[in-house]
């Protein structure tokens, strides 16, 4: 058996570990009105592909509404990208759960002005470091830290995640040489509506700091207390707001910068443009390769045929869960190319 990714010593026997804590993940992808596990209905957008997954407790009528007919093959290949087996030992899974349970309490506090969340930044650093680190080692969420950064976070977490909250060594965290340079800014939409789309998005262009949109939060996390990328790269149109947000470092209370629903909708619009560009970025070249493989006379597919394929891809005839997948791309290409075949 593999060794635990956190302690590197015990067997990784834990099944069903959440890469993103359930109390946040359920707010992103659970079907309306459900807060328990196995009610997920989520979508992942990648270059040239869109994927989906669903929990085993999602009602058949909801699956039919989203996907149409569900086959045994669909069920067999259904897999949640953020729930994993054999990553952690039971003890380390419990240590992660301790810090998650404590941090989850902060979701109950909100304000329209800058406010304290109710926990110390030492807990905040452990919690957000654990989220970023797990997303990075899982490799299915866009978070790609360097090997050195992964190991630094692993050492911090393994050293300071307690078995019980009362065993938290806050003094040791505050004085630790690996932790001291770390800082983060945290922003939260204080007016998110139940029907507002929620996201898990790691901005690919940011390194100082790392920028993560998760649920109604925006996290800017720095290994070196450096936020210079906010000065020269667009971050979903909210750079000025991020600059105004307080910096959280060890030996202080965690502070959160709130923002309104209009700003959240602006962020969502900008995020969708990035996702669209990422998805569409490879289509043009892919169309040309398909054209050549099918015996096309030129090395590029005619623009009018490309436009027809795009129209077929974006049509509303298909169920949402079947759109934009690699299979959908291939089928749309074949349908239109057959139409123009001599």
C-alpha positions in Angstrom: 0.0 0.0 0.0 1.1 3.6 -0.7 2.3 5.7 2.2 0.3 8.6 3.5 1.0 11.8 1.5 1.0 13.8 4.7 3.1 11.9 7.3 5.0 9.8 4.7 5.1 6.9 7.3 1.8 5.2 7.8 -0.2 3.3 5.2 -2.6 5.4 3.2 -5.7 3.3 4.0 -8.3 6.1 4.2 -11.1 5.9 1.6 -13.2 8.8 0.4 -10.9 11.7 1.4 -12.1 15.1 0.3 -9.4 17.2 -1.5 -11.6 20.3 -0.9 -13.3 20.2 2.5 -16.9 19.1 2.3 -18.3 22.2 4.0 -17.1 24.3 1.1 -17.5 21.7 -1.7 -21.2 21.2 -0.8 -21.8 24.9 -1.3 -20.2 24.8 -4.8 -21.8 21.7 -6.3 -24.5 20.1 -4.2 -28.0 20.1 -5.8 -30.4 22.6 -4.4 -31.5 22.1 -0.8 -29.0 19.2 -0.1 -26.1 19.6 2.3 -25.0 16.0 2.8 -22.5 13.9 1.0 -23.3 12.1 -2.3 -25.6 14.9 -3.6 -22.9 16.4 -5.8 -23.6 17.5 -9.4 -20.5 19.2 -10.7 -18.8 20.2 -14.0 -15.2 20.7 -14.9 -14.1 22.8 -17.9 -10.8 22.0 -19.6 -9.2 22.8 -22.9 -11.3 21.0 -25.6 -13.3 19.2 -23.0 -15.9 19.4 -20.3 -16.5 16.7 -17.7 -19.2 16.1 -15.2 -19.7 14.0 -12.1 -22.6 13.2 -9.8 -23.2 11.7 -6.4 -24.9 8.4 -5.9 -27.8 10.0 -4.0 -28.8 12.4 -6.7 -32.3 11.5 -7.8 -32.8 9.7 -11.2 -35.1 12.5 -12.4 -32.4 15.1 -11.7 -29.8 13.1 -13.6 -32.3 12.7 -16.5 -32.9 16.4 -16.5 -29.2 17.1 -16.8 -27.9 14.2 -18.9 -30.9 12.5 -20.5 -30.7 8.8 -20.4 -28.0 7.4 -18.0 -26.4 4.2 -19.1 -24.5 1.6 -17.0 -21.3 2.9 -18.8 -22.0 6.5 -17.5 -22.4 5.2 -14.0 -19.3 3.0 -14.3 -17.0 5.9 -15.4 -18.6 8.4 -13.0 -15.8 9.6 -10.6 -15.5 12.6 -8.4 -12.2 14.3 -9.2 -11.9 15.7 -5.7 -12.7 12.6 -3.6 -9.8 10.2 -3.5 -8.8 6.9 -1.9 -5.5 5.9 -0.4 -4.0 9.4 -0.1 -3.9 9.6 3.6 -3.8 7.5 6.7 -6.7 7.6 9.1 -4.7 9.6 11.7 -3.7 12.3 9.2 -7.3 12.4 7.8 -8.5 13.0 11.3 -5.9 15.8 11.8 -7.1 17.5 8.7 -10.7 17.2 9.9 -9.9 18.9 13.2 -8.7 22.1 11.5 -11.6 21.9 9.0 -14.2 21.6 11.7 -12.8 24.7 13.5 -12.5 26.8 10.4 -16.0 25.8 9.2 -17.4 27.8 12.2 -16.2 31.0 10.5 -18.7 30.7 7.7 -21.4 31.7 10.2 -19.9 35.1 10.7 -20.5 37.8 8.0 -20.4 41.6 7.8 -20.6 44.3 5.2 -17.5 45.9 6.6 -14.0 44.4 7.2 -14.4 42.0 10.1 -12.6 39.3 12.1 -13.7 35.8 11.3 -13.3 34.5 14.9 -10.2 32.4 14.6 -6.5 33.2 14.7 -4.4 33.4 11.5 -2.4 30.4 12.6 -5.5 28.3 12.1 -6.2 30.1 8.9 -2.8 29.4 7.5 -3.0 25.7 8.4 -6.5 25.5 6.9 -5.8 27.3 3.6 -2.4 25.7 3.3 -4.1 22.3 3.6 -6.6 23.2 0.8 -4.0 24.4 -1.6 -1.6 21.6 -0.9 -4.2 18.9 -1.4 -5.4 20.5 -4.6 -1.8 20.6 -5.8 -0.9 17.0 -5.1 -4.2 15.8 -6.5 -3.5 17.6 -9.7 -7.1 17.9 -10.9 -7.9 21.5 -10.0 -5.4 23.6 -11.8 -3.2 24.1 -8.8 0.4 23.3 -9.6 2.8 24.2 -6.9 6.5 23.5 -7.3 8.0 20.4 -5.6 9.7 22.7 -3.1 6.4 24.5 -2.3 4.5 21.2 -1.9 7.1 19.9 0.5 7.2 23.1 2.5 3.4 23.0 3.0 3.6 19.3 3.8 6.2 19.8 6.5 4.2 22.7 8.0 1.0 20.6 8.1 2.6 17.5 9.3 4.4 19.4 12.1 1.4 21.5 13.3 -1.9 19.8 12.5 -3.1 18.6 15.9 -5.0 15.4 16.8 -7.2 17.6 19.0 -7.8 21.3 18.8 -6.6 21.9 22.3 -3.2 20.5 21.3 -2.7 23.2 18.7 0.8 24.7 19.2 0.0 28.3 18.3 3.2 29.6 19.8 5.3 27.1 17.8 3.4 28.0 14.6 4.0 31.7 15.2 7.7 31.2 15.7 8.4 28.6 12.9 10.8 29.7 10.2 8.7 28.1 7.4 5.5 29.7 8.5 6.7 33.2 9.3 7.0 34.3 5.6 3.5 33.1 4.7 0.7 35.5 4.5 -2.7 35.6 2.9 -5.6 37.9 2.0 -9.1 36.7 2.2 -12.2 38.3 0.6 -15.8 37.1 0.8 -19.0 38.0 -0.9 -21.3 39.0 1.9 -24.4 39.0 -0.4 -24.2 35.7 -2.3 -27.6 34.4 -3.2 -28.6 30.7 -3.0 -29.0 30.5 -6.8 -25.7 32.3 -7.6 -23.3 29.9 -9.3 -20.4 28.9 -7.1 -16.9 28.2 -8.4 -13.6 26.4 -7.7 -11.1 28.3 -9.8 -7.3 28.6 -9.5 -6.1 31.5 -11.5 -3.3 30.1 -13.9 -1.5 33.5 -14.2 -0.8 34.2 -10.5 2.2 33.0 -8.5 2.9 35.9 -6.1 0.3 35.5 -4.7 -1.5 32.3 -5.6 -5.2 33.2 -6.3 -8.1 30.9 -5.6 -11.8 31.5 -6.0 -13.6 29.0 -3.9 -17.3 29.1 -3.1 -17.9 32.8 -2.1 -14.3 33.4 -1.1 -11.3 34.8 -2.9 -8.0 33.6 -1.4 -4.6 35.3 -2.2 -1.9 33.1 -0.6 1.8 34.1 -0.6 4.8 32.0 0.5 6.9 35.1 0.8 4.5 37.9 1.9 4.6 39.1 -1.7 1.5 40.3 -3.6 3.2 41.9 -6.6 1.2 40.1 -9.2 -1.9 42.0 -8.1 -0.2 45.2 -9.3 0.4 44.0 -12.9 -2.0 41.2 -13.8 -5.8 41.3 -13.9 -7.4 39.2 -11.3 -11.1 38.8 -12.4 -11.5 42.6 -12.3 -11.1 43.0 -8.5 -7.5 44.0 -8.1 -8.3 47.2 -6.3 -10.5 45.4 -3.8 -7.7 42.8 -3.2 -5.2 45.6 -2.6 -7.5 47.1 0.0 -7.8 43.7 1.8 -5.9 43.2 5.1 -2.9 40.9 5.1 -3.2 38.0 7.5 0.0 36.7 9.1 0.8 34.6 12.1 0.2 35.9 15.6 -3.0 37.9 14.7 -6.7 37.4 14.2 -7.9 36.5 10.8 -9.5 39.4 9.0 -11.8 39.2 5.9 -12.6 41.9 3.3 -16.3 41.7 2.2 -17.7 42.6 -1.2 -21.1 42.9 -2.7 -23.1 40.7 -5.1 -22.5 43.0 -8.1 -18.8 42.5 -7.7 -19.4 38.7 -7.4 -21.3 38.7 -10.7 -18.5 40.7 -12.3 -16.0 38.1 -11.1 -18.2 35.3 -12.5 -18.5 37.0 -15.9 -14.7 37.5 -16.1 -14.1 33.9 -15.0 -16.4 32.5 -17.7 -14.5 34.5 -20.3 -11.2 32.8 -19.1 -12.9 29.4 -19.1 -14.3 30.0 -22.6 -10.9 31.1 -24.0 -9.3 28.0 -22.4 -11.9 25.7 -23.8 -12.0 27.3 -27.3 -8.2 27.9 -27.5 -7.4 24.5 -29.0 -10.5 24.1 -31.2 -9.2 25.8 -34.3 -6.1 23.7 -34.5 -8.1 20.5 -33.6 -10.5 21.3 -36.5 -7.6 21.6 -38.9 -6.1 18.3 -37.8 -9.5 16.6 -38.3 -9.8 18.2 -41.7 -6.4 16.9 -42.8 -7.0 13.4 -41.3 -10.3 13.2 -43.3 -8.4 13.9 -46.5 -9.0 17.6 -46.9 -7.4 19.3 -49.8 -5.9 22.1 -47.8 -4.1 22.0 -44.4 -6.8 24.1 -42.8 -10.5 23.5 -42.5 -12.6 26.2 -44.3 -13.8 28.9 -41.9 -17.5 28.4 -42.8 -17.3 24.7 -41.8 -15.7 25.6 -38.5 -18.5 28.1 -37.9 -21.1 25.3 -38.5 -19.3 23.0 -36.1 -19.3 25.7 -33.4 -23.0 26.3 -34.0 -23.6 22.6 -33.6 -21.5 22.5 -30.4 -23.3 25.4 -28.8 -26.9 24.5 -29.8 -29.5 24.0 -27.1 -30.7 20.7 -28.4 -28.4 18.7 -26.1 -28.7 18.1 -22.4 -26.4 20.3 -20.3 -24.4 17.3 -19.0 -23.7 16.1 -22.6 -22.5 19.4 -24.0 -18.9 20.4 -24.8 -17.4 17.0 -23.8 -14.7 15.5 -26.0 -17.3 13.1 -27.3 -19.6 16.1 -28.2 -16.7 17.8 -30.0 -16.0 14.6 -32.0 -19.6 14.0 -32.8 -20.2 17.6 -33.9 -17.2 17.5 -36.2 -18.3 14.2 -37.8 -21.9 15.4 -38.3 -20.9 18.6 -40.1 -18.0 17.0 -42.1 -20.3 14.3 -43.3 -22.7 17.0 -44.5 -20.0 18.5 -46.6 -18.5 15.2 -47.9 -18.4 14.9 -51.7 
